[in-house]
């Protein structure tokens, strides 16, 4: 089946457009009538979108990879954690048993990001491996939540002293996630990051060099060590979430530090 990822990964980047991907009915691991999913990316990080009907419940389950839950519409409640709605992100560690997910009266749309492999649900009665159980012991909590409207904005420090835009640091250990906004007219010149990076455009539109425009809801993946740009927002600015897979978001300007993997080829 063709994915929404419309560029071959060996080229070092891909554009993912969930809005053009068809819905698949009744995903096998969800066990909720009338649930739908979009399979968006099979490589790390893996992406799937779930559309859950009103007032349904996901039975107790666990995943074998750390998984970010980004609520895009509607609401849900996770047993022992509370309610989640748009603007809230949930991190569930691999092997954590979630006793119940209750969906609100308007249903719920979720973007699930599996860090390392697919975020597939395993029934709670399936045994969690000793390896995952031992790993969970290394965390203070097996889950975390971030509310975007409660995280302080701060300056993004550029060692070269060039202008940047403020950021919110959402997760500062693996996974490394931040949110930023580019005001109209701002431009980030050609640059590169050390680690593979995922962009989630949450508001407005944005252009990445010769790749063209990304609209609200679009997702971009780019491999670490390749330079690209400039990054430019649309006329009304842009807001996006940035996920760095493997390490923090470090910024390197291509004219000051040559990219180890060269300039991205479009």
Residue pairs with C-beta under 8 A, 6 or more apart in sequence:
1 39
3 16
3 21
3 39
3 40
3 41
3 42
4 16
4 17
4 18
4 20
4 21
4 38
4 40
5 14
5 15
5 16
5 40
5 41
5 221
6 14
6 15
6 16
6 17
7 13
7 14
7 15
8 14
9 43
9 221
11 264
11 265
11 266
12 222
12 223
12 226
12 261
12 264
12 265
13 211
13 220
13 221
13 222
13 223
13 226
13 228
13 264
13 266
14 41
14 220
14 221
15 211
15 214
15 218
15 219
15 220
16 40
16 41
16 47
16 218
16 219
16 220
16 221
17 217
17 218
17 219
18 38
18 40
18 49
18 111
18 217
18 218
18 219
19 217
19 218
21 38
21 39
21 40
21 49
22 38
23 36
23 37
23 38
23 51
24 36
24 37
24 38
24 39
25 34
25 35
25 36
26 33
26 34
26 35
26 36
27 35
27 36
27 37
27 50
29 61
29 120
29 121
29 122
30 37
30 50
30 52
30 58
30 121
31 58
31 59
32 52
32 53
32 56
32 57
32 58
33 53
33 56
34 53
34 56
35 50
35 51
35 52
35 53
35 56
36 50
36 51
37 48
37 49
37 50
37 51
38 48
38 49
39 48
40 47
40 48
40 49
40 219
41 47
41 219
41 221
42 118
44 114
44 115
44 116
44 117
44 196
44 245
45 113
45 114
45 115
45 116
45 198
45 221
45 243
45 245
46 65
46 113
46 114
46 116
46 117
46 118
46 119
47 111
47 112
47 113
47 114
47 219
48 111
48 112
48 114
48 118
48 119
49 72
49 109
49 110
49 111
49 112
50 108
50 109
50 110
50 112
51 107
51 108
51 109
52 58
52 74
52 76
52 103
52 107
52 108
52 109
52 110
53 103
53 107
54 103
54 104
54 105
54 106
54 107
55 103
55 104
55 105
56 103
57 100
57 101
57 102
57 103
58 98
58 100
58 101
58 103
58 121
59 100
59 123
59 124
60 97
60 98
60 99
60 100
60 123
60 124
61 97
61 98
61 121
61 122
61 123
61 124
62 94
62 95
62 96
62 97
62 98
62 121
62 122
62 124
62 126
62 128
63 92
63 94
63 95
63 96
63 114
63 119
63 120
63 121
63 122
64 94
64 95
64 117
64 120
64 122
64 129
64 132
65 94
65 114
65 115
65 116
65 117
65 118
65 119
66 91
66 92
66 93
66 94
66 114
66 115
66 116
66 174
66 175
67 91
67 92
67 94
67 112
67 113
67 114
67 115
67 119
68 89
68 90
68 91
68 112
68 113
68 115
68 175
68 177
68 243
69 84
69 89
69 90
69 91
69 92
69 110
69 111
69 112
70 89
70 110
70 111
70 112
70 113
70 200
70 241
71 84
71 85
71 86
71 87
71 88
71 89
71 90
71 108
71 109
71 110
72 86
72 109
72 110
72 111
73 86
73 106
73 107
73 108
73 109
74 85
74 86
74 103
74 104
74 106
74 107
74 108
74 109
75 83
75 84
75 85
75 103
75 104
75 106
75 108
76 83
76 84
76 101
76 102
76 103
76 104
76 108
76 110
77 83
77 84
77 101
77 102
77 104
78 84
78 90
78 98
78 100
78 101
78 143
79 98
79 99
79 100
79 101
79 102
80 99
81 90
81 143
81 145
82 145
84 90
84 145
87 147
87 148
87 149
88 145
88 146
88 147
88 148
89 145
89 146
89 148
89 170
89 177
90 143
90 144
90 145
91 143
91 144
91 145
91 146
91 171
91 175
92 98
92 142
92 143
93 135
93 136
93 139
93 142
93 143
94 132
94 135
94 136
95 128
95 129
95 132
95 133
95 135
95 136
95 142
96 136
96 142
96 143
97 124
97 128
98 143
99 124
111 200
112 119
113 119
113 175
113 198
113 243
114 120
115 174
115 175
115 245
136 142
144 171
146 170
146 171
146 177
148 168
148 170
148 179
151 168
151 169
151 170
151 179
152 168
153 166
153 167
153 168
154 166
154 167
154 168
154 169
155 164
155 166
155 167
156 164
156 165
156 166
156 167
156 180
156 251
157 164
158 164
158 251
160 253
160 256
162 189
162 253
163 186
164 188
164 251
165 180
165 181
165 182
165 183
165 186
166 180
166 181
167 178
167 179
167 180
168 178
168 179
168 180
169 178
170 177
170 178
170 179
170 241
171 177
172 248
174 246
174 247
175 243
175 244
175 245
176 195
176 243
176 244
176 247
176 248
176 249
177 241
177 242
177 243
177 244
178 241
178 242
178 249
179 202
179 239
179 240
179 241
179 242
180 239
180 240
180 242
181 237
181 238
181 239
182 188
182 206
182 231
182 232
182 233
182 237
182 238
182 239
183 233
183 237
184 233
184 234
184 235
184 236
184 237
185 233
186 232
186 233
187 230
187 231
187 232
188 229
188 230
188 231
188 232
189 229
189 230
189 253
189 254
189 255
190 209
190 227
190 228
190 229
190 230
190 253
190 254
190 255
190 263
191 227
191 228
191 229
191 251
191 252
191 253
191 254
192 224
192 225
192 226
192 227
192 228
192 252
192 254
192 257
192 259
192 261
193 222
193 224
193 225
193 244
193 249
193 250
193 251
193 252
194 224
194 225
194 244
194 246
194 247
194 250
194 252
195 224
195 244
195 245
195 246
195 247
195 248
195 249
196 221
196 222
196 223
196 224
196 244
196 245
196 246
197 221
197 222
197 224
197 242
197 243
197 244
197 245
197 249
198 219
198 220
198 221
198 242
198 243
198 245
199 206
199 214
199 219
199 220
199 221
199 222
199 240
199 241
199 242
200 219
200 240
200 241
200 242
200 243
201 214
201 215
201 216
201 217
201 218
201 219
201 220
201 238
201 239
201 240
202 216
202 239
202 240
202 241
203 216
203 238
203 239
203 240
204 216
204 233
204 234
204 236
204 237
204 238
204 239
205 213
205 214
205 215
205 216
205 233
205 234
205 238
206 213
206 214
206 231
206 232
206 233
206 234
206 238
206 240
207 213
207 214
207 231
207 232
207 233
207 234
208 214
208 220
208 228
208 229
208 231
209 228
209 229
209 230
209 231
209 264
209 266
210 266
211 220
211 228
211 266
213 234
214 220
222 228
222 264
223 261
224 246
224 261
225 259
225 260
225 261
226 259
226 261
226 262
226 263
226 264
227 252
227 254
227 259
227 262
227 263
227 264
228 263
228 264
229 254
242 249
252 259
254 263
